[in-house]
Amino acid sequence: MCRRCGRRLWRSPPGTLDRPLAYTVAVIILFGLATGFALFEISFLGDHRSGMIMSGAIQLTRYSTAIAGVAVLVALIGMIIPAVTIALRFSVLAGITSAGRANPRSRPVLAAAWKLARHLHPWSMLDVYLLGAAVAYSRLKRLTDVAIGVGGYALAALVFIQVLLEQSLGRQRVWRAIGDPAQYAPKPGEPWILCLDCELVAAIPSAGSDGRRRCPRCGSRLVPRRPASLATTAAFTLAGYILYLPANVQPVLTITRFGRTEPYTILGGVRDLAEAGL
């Protein structure tokens, strides 16, 4: 609780880190099933094909150079970054739970691995991929026979387990296991600074040999304030509002089939999902 206003700062979930570690092991198994088996089984005029997570990226490479760049992005957010994030999470949680708390010698390595995992997590977009797969399923169902494969069910279960994992981890649980914030707490009246990566409130440390101040727990660079942060945020927010309306209203895809052209929008995809009972 905040000492000044009494509001809750964060809440630690009950139990130890064994439960998040178990969830992580389940995520590893489900990720292997989701990437190793087909999301869809498609039958069209006697032709049977399977659609996997990587097959979308592979198909995109067969188009123009610009679309090939999208293929790289799909491969990154659909397979490579999630695999690296899961591996980092497992290594950190296993290292902490094996000893009950981070070993002082391994603390810098665990802190660097967990910081990288937290930075990569927003780019691990399996939940977005699942929504895209649901939209693709609703589209393909109109044209041909489509059956959800083992990979599709595994992907849905994987996204659900990841939600449970985030809930069980809490906000500061792993960071507190890596380094107790009490040992870094500033003395009364001493100038302090907040680390934007591990959210540690610590006394302002002295500058290192490179002239920069580093967080004593995770090693991130400490900055009192990012230059022109308010102006930059306002500019990006304004640009987002300008692009928001055409992104939702204008077509993102146009399909021409048997002489009939159909444009598809994001709002149209929402309508089609509702009509398909999804």
PLY file of the C-alpha trace (Angstrom):
ply
format ascii 1.0
element vertex 278
property float x
property float y
property float z
element edge 277
property int vertex1
property int vertex2
end_header
0.00 0.00 0.00
1.12 3.56 -0.66
2.33 5.19 2.56
1.01 8.58 1.50
-2.46 7.97 0.06
-3.20 4.40 1.12
-3.93 3.11 -2.39
-2.79 -0.37 -3.38
0.45 -0.37 -5.35
0.47 -4.08 -6.22
-0.73 -7.39 -4.90
1.34 -10.55 -4.71
-0.54 -13.68 -5.86
-0.75 -16.51 -3.29
1.64 -19.45 -3.32
5.17 -19.85 -4.62
6.61 -19.61 -8.12
6.05 -23.34 -8.65
2.64 -22.65 -10.17
3.94 -20.16 -12.79
6.72 -22.65 -13.57
4.12 -25.39 -14.12
2.14 -23.06 -16.40
5.33 -22.33 -18.33
5.97 -26.05 -18.86
2.39 -26.41 -20.12
2.99 -23.46 -22.47
6.12 -25.17 -23.85
4.15 -28.36 -24.58
1.23 -26.50 -26.17
3.57 -24.31 -28.22
5.18 -27.43 -29.65
1.75 -28.82 -30.56
0.54 -25.50 -32.00
3.58 -25.11 -34.24
4.05 -28.77 -35.13
0.49 -29.61 -36.14
-2.00 -28.06 -38.54
-4.31 -25.24 -37.49
-6.77 -26.11 -40.26
-7.49 -29.07 -42.51
-8.80 -27.65 -45.79
-10.57 -29.63 -48.53
-11.41 -27.98 -51.85
-12.46 -29.85 -55.01
-10.70 -33.01 -53.89
-7.52 -31.16 -52.88
-6.59 -31.58 -49.20
-4.18 -29.17 -47.54
-3.05 -28.33 -44.03
-2.45 -24.82 -42.72
0.20 -24.39 -40.02
1.51 -21.29 -38.23
4.62 -21.14 -40.39
2.79 -21.91 -43.63
1.31 -18.40 -43.67
4.75 -16.82 -43.54
6.06 -19.22 -46.18
3.19 -18.44 -48.55
3.73 -14.69 -48.14
7.36 -15.03 -49.30
6.11 -16.06 -52.74
4.68 -12.61 -53.41
6.35 -9.24 -53.96
9.24 -7.90 -51.92
6.96 -5.74 -49.76
4.75 -8.72 -48.87
7.86 -10.79 -48.14
8.68 -8.28 -45.41
5.30 -9.02 -43.87
6.22 -12.71 -43.98
9.27 -12.00 -41.84
7.09 -10.09 -39.37
4.56 -12.95 -39.20
7.36 -15.46 -38.57
8.80 -13.26 -35.83
5.59 -12.59 -33.90
4.10 -16.02 -34.55
7.04 -18.33 -33.82
10.50 -16.89 -33.20
9.77 -14.24 -30.55
7.25 -16.45 -28.67
9.79 -19.30 -28.60
12.54 -17.03 -27.23
10.17 -15.47 -24.67
8.98 -18.86 -23.42
12.55 -20.14 -23.14
13.65 -17.07 -21.17
10.69 -17.33 -18.81
11.33 -21.00 -18.15
15.05 -20.50 -17.50
14.43 -17.64 -15.03
11.60 -19.35 -13.14
13.50 -22.64 -13.00
16.61 -20.85 -11.74
14.67 -19.10 -8.98
12.50 -22.02 -7.84
15.43 -24.44 -7.70
17.11 -22.33 -5.00
14.04 -20.63 -3.54
15.53 -17.23 -4.43
17.96 -15.94 -7.01
21.57 -16.81 -6.28
23.69 -13.63 -5.89
26.12 -14.90 -8.53
23.39 -15.67 -11.07
21.33 -12.58 -10.23
22.70 -10.39 -13.08
22.06 -13.15 -15.63
18.53 -13.79 -14.35
17.78 -10.06 -14.28
18.99 -9.61 -17.86
17.00 -12.63 -19.06
13.80 -11.54 -17.31
14.16 -7.97 -18.58
14.56 -9.26 -22.14
11.54 -11.53 -21.70
9.42 -8.59 -20.53
10.57 -6.46 -23.47
9.78 -9.24 -25.97
6.42 -10.16 -24.44
4.38 -7.41 -26.22
5.77 -8.68 -29.55
4.76 -12.29 -28.82
1.38 -11.96 -30.48
-0.04 -15.48 -30.34
-3.33 -14.07 -29.05
-3.52 -11.79 -32.09
-2.58 -14.75 -34.28
-5.45 -16.74 -32.72
-7.92 -13.96 -33.56
-6.56 -13.86 -37.10
-7.00 -17.62 -37.36
-10.62 -17.28 -36.21
-11.25 -14.67 -38.90
-9.56 -16.88 -41.52
-11.69 -19.82 -40.40
-14.90 -17.80 -40.84
-13.76 -16.73 -44.34
-12.68 -20.16 -45.51
-15.82 -21.82 -44.14
-17.82 -19.92 -46.77
-15.73 -21.26 -49.63
-14.82 -24.84 -48.75
-14.76 -27.54 -46.07
-12.54 -26.56 -43.14
-11.82 -28.57 -39.98
-9.87 -27.27 -36.99
-6.71 -29.29 -36.47
-4.70 -30.23 -33.40
-2.62 -27.09 -33.78
-5.72 -24.89 -33.67
-6.97 -26.36 -30.40
-3.45 -26.24 -28.96
-3.11 -22.57 -29.93
-6.38 -21.70 -28.19
-5.31 -23.58 -25.06
-1.89 -21.93 -25.22
-3.36 -18.43 -25.20
-5.61 -19.36 -22.26
-2.70 -20.81 -20.24
-0.64 -17.70 -20.94
-3.39 -15.60 -19.35
-3.26 -17.82 -16.25
0.54 -17.49 -16.26
0.40 -13.70 -16.30
-2.13 -13.70 -13.47
-0.04 -16.05 -11.34
3.18 -14.10 -11.93
1.83 -10.80 -10.68
3.57 -7.53 -11.30
6.67 -7.58 -9.09
6.90 -11.19 -7.96
9.85 -12.31 -10.07
11.73 -9.05 -9.62
11.39 -9.32 -5.83
12.76 -12.86 -6.00
15.71 -11.66 -8.08
16.47 -8.79 -5.70
14.64 -7.67 -2.55
13.79 -3.97 -3.02
14.37 -3.32 0.70
18.14 -3.57 0.25
18.07 -0.82 -2.36
15.56 1.48 -0.62
16.69 5.10 -0.22
17.11 6.50 3.25
14.64 9.15 4.48
15.32 12.41 2.67
17.78 10.81 0.24
17.23 11.56 -3.47
15.66 8.60 -5.28
14.90 7.46 -8.82
12.55 4.92 -10.40
13.80 2.22 -12.78
11.39 1.99 -15.71
12.25 -1.69 -16.36
12.02 -3.40 -12.97
10.13 -0.56 -11.19
12.69 -0.41 -8.39
12.73 2.76 -6.29
16.36 3.22 -5.28
18.72 5.90 -4.12
20.31 7.70 -7.04
23.53 5.75 -7.69
26.80 7.27 -8.76
27.65 7.30 -12.45
29.69 4.42 -13.82
32.76 4.48 -16.03
30.56 5.20 -19.06
29.06 8.24 -17.34
25.64 6.60 -16.98
23.70 5.57 -13.91
22.52 1.97 -13.79
19.78 0.23 -11.82
21.41 -1.79 -9.02
18.97 -4.68 -9.56
18.49 -5.09 -13.33
21.32 -2.98 -14.74
19.08 -0.77 -16.89
20.05 2.80 -17.60
18.43 5.22 -15.17
17.13 8.50 -16.57
15.28 11.11 -14.47
13.13 11.99 -17.45
13.05 11.19 -21.14
13.67 14.33 -23.22
10.53 15.77 -24.84
8.49 12.79 -23.63
5.19 14.68 -23.41
5.52 16.21 -26.88
6.51 12.87 -28.42
3.61 11.07 -26.74
1.15 13.74 -27.88
2.43 13.52 -31.47
2.14 9.73 -31.60
-1.32 9.86 -30.01
-2.51 12.38 -32.58
-1.09 10.27 -35.42
-2.89 7.24 -33.99
-6.23 9.06 -33.97
-5.69 10.21 -37.56
-4.99 6.65 -38.75
-7.60 4.95 -36.55
-10.69 5.77 -38.60
-9.42 4.78 -42.07
-7.79 1.65 -40.62
-11.17 0.40 -39.40
-13.42 1.72 -42.17
-11.30 1.37 -45.32
-10.72 -2.10 -46.87
-7.67 -4.01 -45.66
-8.19 -6.76 -48.22
-10.01 -7.08 -51.55
-10.83 -10.51 -53.00
-11.86 -11.01 -56.64
-13.41 -14.41 -57.31
-15.37 -15.49 -60.39
-15.62 -11.86 -61.50
-17.02 -10.72 -58.16
-14.98 -8.26 -56.09
-15.49 -8.11 -52.32
-13.67 -5.60 -50.09
-13.13 -6.57 -46.46
-12.74 -4.19 -43.55
-11.95 -4.70 -39.86
-15.51 -3.83 -38.89
-16.74 -6.21 -41.56
-14.64 -8.96 -40.01
-16.30 -8.30 -36.66
-19.72 -8.59 -38.32
-18.79 -11.83 -40.08
-17.54 -13.37 -36.83
-20.83 -12.53 -35.14
-22.84 -13.96 -38.03
-20.73 -17.17 -37.93
-21.53 -17.64 -34.25
-17.93 -16.96 -33.17
0 1
1 2
2 3
3 4
4 5
5 6
6 7
7 8
8 9
9 10
10 11
11 12
12 13
13 14
14 15
15 16
16 17
17 18
18 19
19 20
20 21
21 22
22 23
23 24
24 25
25 26
26 27
27 28
28 29
29 30
30 31
31 32
32 33
33 34
34 35
35 36
36 37
37 38
38 39
39 40
40 41
41 42
42 43
43 44
44 45
45 46
46 47
47 48
48 49
49 50
50 51
51 52
52 53
53 54
54 55
55 56
56 57
57 58
58 59
59 60
60 61
61 62
62 63
63 64
64 65
65 66
66 67
67 68
68 69
69 70
70 71
71 72
72 73
73 74
74 75
75 76
76 77
77 78
78 79
79 80
80 81
81 82
82 83
83 84
84 85
85 86
86 87
87 88
88 89
89 90
90 91
91 92
92 93
93 94
94 95
95 96
96 97
97 98
98 99
99 100
100 101
101 102
102 103
103 104
104 105
105 106
106 107
107 108
108 109
109 110
110 111
111 112
112 113
113 114
114 115
115 116
116 117
117 118
118 119
119 120
120 121
121 122
122 123
123 124
124 125
125 126
126 127
127 128
128 129
129 130
130 131
131 132
132 133
133 134
134 135
135 136
136 137
137 138
138 139
139 140
140 141
141 142
142 143
143 144
144 145
145 146
146 147
147 148
148 149
149 150
150 151
151 152
152 153
153 154
154 155
155 156
156 157
157 158
158 159
159 160
160 161
161 162
162 163
163 164
164 165
165 166
166 167
167 168
168 169
169 170
170 171
171 172
172 173
173 174
174 175
175 176
176 177
177 178
178 179
179 180
180 181
181 182
182 183
183 184
184 185
185 186
186 187
187 188
188 189
189 190
190 191
191 192
192 193
193 194
194 195
195 196
196 197
197 198
198 199
199 200
200 201
201 202
202 203
203 204
204 205
205 206
206 207
207 208
208 209
209 210
210 211
211 212
212 213
213 214
214 215
215 216
216 217
217 218
218 219
219 220
220 221
221 222
222 223
223 224
224 225
225 226
226 227
227 228
228 229
229 230
230 231
231 232
232 233
233 234
234 235
235 236
236 237
237 238
238 239
239 240
240 241
241 242
242 243
243 244
244 245
245 246
246 247
247 248
248 249
249 250
250 251
251 252
252 253
253 254
254 255
255 256
256 257
257 258
258 259
259 260
260 261
261 262
262 263
263 264
264 265
265 266
266 267
267 268
268 269
269 270
270 271
271 272
272 273
273 274
274 275
275 276
276 277
